[in-house]
Amino acid sequence: QVQLVESGGGLVQPGGSLRLSCAASGFTFSRYAMSWYRQAPGKERELVATITGTPGTKNYLDSVKGRFIISRDDAKNTLYLQMNSLKPDDSAVYYCNAGATVPFWGSWGQGTQVTVSS
């Protein structure tokens, strides 16, 4: 059974940083590209960042380029998102899923809330 558990969100001031984690289980993590998505109230879920398997090619939403860094630890079956220089527009619930362009798994984890506010 596929399980995705996101953590690391919280309340942070503009300009601050957070590191999100996604613990994955139930599938061979290293074989899949992995992605972070986010969904703000009243908006569609959007793809934020993607990392393939080895060699770990990364792609980012234009609005987060230069501020967010996606990474993975295949030994720990864990996906990360380092978020720097956070802006209020980054506020959303963040989710992870397998796949590089569309979510591979039909079910989602509970997500982790990120709120950027002074």
C-alpha positions as CSV (number, residue, x, y, z in Angstrom):
1,Q,0.0,0.0,0.0
2,V,1.4,3.3,-1.1
3,Q,1.9,5.8,1.7
4,L,3.2,9.4,1.5
5,V,3.7,11.3,4.7
6,E,4.6,15.0,4.4
7,S,6.0,17.0,7.3
8,G,8.0,20.1,8.1
9,G,5.5,22.9,7.4
10,G,4.7,25.7,9.7
11,L,4.3,29.5,10.1
12,V,7.3,31.5,8.9
13,Q,7.9,35.2,8.3
14,P,8.5,36.5,4.7
15,G,12.1,35.8,3.8
16,G,12.3,32.8,6.1
17,S,13.1,29.2,5.3
18,L,11.5,25.8,5.8
19,R,12.5,22.3,4.9
20,L,9.8,19.9,4.0
21,S,10.1,16.1,4.1
22,C,8.1,13.3,2.4
23,A,8.4,9.8,3.8
24,A,7.4,7.3,1.1
25,S,6.6,3.6,1.5
26,G,4.8,0.9,-0.4
27,F,6.7,1.2,-3.7
28,T,10.3,1.2,-4.9
29,F,11.1,4.8,-4.3
30,S,14.4,4.9,-6.2
31,R,12.7,3.9,-9.4
32,Y,10.3,6.9,-9.6
33,A,10.7,10.5,-10.3
34,M,9.2,12.4,-7.4
35,S,7.5,15.8,-7.2
36,W,6.2,18.4,-4.8
37,Y,2.9,20.0,-5.4
38,R,1.0,22.7,-3.5
39,Q,-2.5,23.9,-3.2
40,A,-3.6,27.3,-1.9
41,P,-7.2,27.9,-0.8
42,G,-9.5,28.4,-3.9
43,K,-6.7,27.4,-6.3
44,E,-5.8,24.4,-8.3
45,R,-3.1,22.1,-7.1
46,E,0.1,23.0,-8.9
47,L,3.4,21.3,-9.6
48,V,6.2,23.0,-7.7
49,A,9.3,20.9,-8.3
50,T,10.4,17.5,-9.7
51,I,13.4,15.3,-9.3
52,T,14.1,12.2,-11.4
53,G,15.9,9.1,-10.3
54,T,19.6,9.0,-11.0
55,P,21.1,11.3,-12.1
56,G,18.5,13.4,-10.3
57,T,17.5,15.9,-12.9
58,K,15.5,18.8,-11.3
59,N,12.8,21.1,-12.6
60,Y,11.0,23.9,-10.9
61,L,8.0,26.1,-11.2
62,D,9.3,29.5,-12.5
63,S,8.1,31.3,-9.4
64,V,10.2,29.2,-7.1
65,K,13.4,28.9,-9.2
66,G,16.4,30.1,-7.3
67,R,14.6,29.8,-3.9
68,F,13.5,26.2,-3.6
69,I,15.7,23.1,-3.8
70,I,14.3,19.6,-4.3
71,S,16.4,16.6,-3.2
72,R,16.0,13.0,-2.4
73,D,17.6,10.3,-0.2
74,D,16.8,6.9,-1.8
75,A,18.4,5.1,1.1
76,K,15.8,6.6,3.4
77,N,12.9,6.7,0.8
78,T,12.5,10.4,1.6
79,L,12.0,13.4,-0.6
80,Y,12.9,16.9,0.6
81,L,12.1,20.5,-0.4
82,Q,14.3,23.2,1.0
83,M,12.4,26.5,0.7
84,N,14.3,29.8,1.1
85,S,13.3,33.4,0.8
86,L,9.7,32.5,1.3
87,K,6.9,34.8,0.2
88,P,3.3,35.1,1.2
89,D,2.3,33.6,-2.2
90,D,4.1,30.4,-1.2
91,S,1.5,29.8,1.5
92,A,-0.3,26.5,0.7
93,V,-0.6,22.9,1.6
94,Y,2.3,21.0,0.2
95,Y,2.1,17.4,-1.0
96,C,4.4,14.9,-2.6
97,N,3.7,12.3,-5.2
98,A,5.6,10.1,-7.7
99,G,5.8,11.1,-11.3
100,A,7.5,14.0,-13.2
101,T,4.6,15.8,-14.9
102,V,1.4,14.3,-13.5
103,P,0.8,12.6,-10.2
104,F,1.4,8.9,-10.5
105,W,-0.5,7.7,-7.4
106,G,-4.2,8.5,-7.2
107,S,-4.2,8.9,-3.4
108,W,-2.5,11.7,-1.6
109,G,-1.0,12.2,1.8
110,Q,-2.4,14.6,4.3
111,G,0.0,17.3,3.1
112,T,1.8,19.9,5.3
113,Q,0.7,23.4,5.7
114,V,3.1,26.3,5.0
115,T,2.0,29.7,6.0
116,V,4.2,32.7,5.2
117,S,3.0,35.8,7.1
118,S,4.3,38.6,9.2
